[in-house]
């Protein structure tokens, strides 16, 4: 990887993080000012704007933000239409379980690590590396689903929304960071970007 490519990749990752966190932040602020239904409307609009920005940034439609955005539009729409915030609260549980089932099912039923076609452009790992990474992410998605269930069923709406930014999102960042040793160990090639310092 060239020296210029690493800062460029870092900036793209920063922009992608902002696109992911931005709609959640607007959801949090709008809910605090106008309530869950107006907040959900803002969340839908912000997500609809963020998705084409993802497409422009990545030069393709990234699978996970696209699936998550689709469920925001569907469950957010049901929340506003039926005036029932259960739908938007269930959305993270359903999406995370869906990702967990797809990744786990791909390994169990087809012996295919389905993270590879999603992240293969960013990482070059051995087959064993892809399998281990896929298992870890599949399990982690179920953890996120469980966290969401506990938060929306046990705490007020404001606390649940805050947990998306201050609990689930940081947990995801920490979990992703903890995968760096695996990426370093199972990188396929001599140009290992995680092997710095040697």
Beta strands, then each sheet from edge to edge (+ up, - down):
end
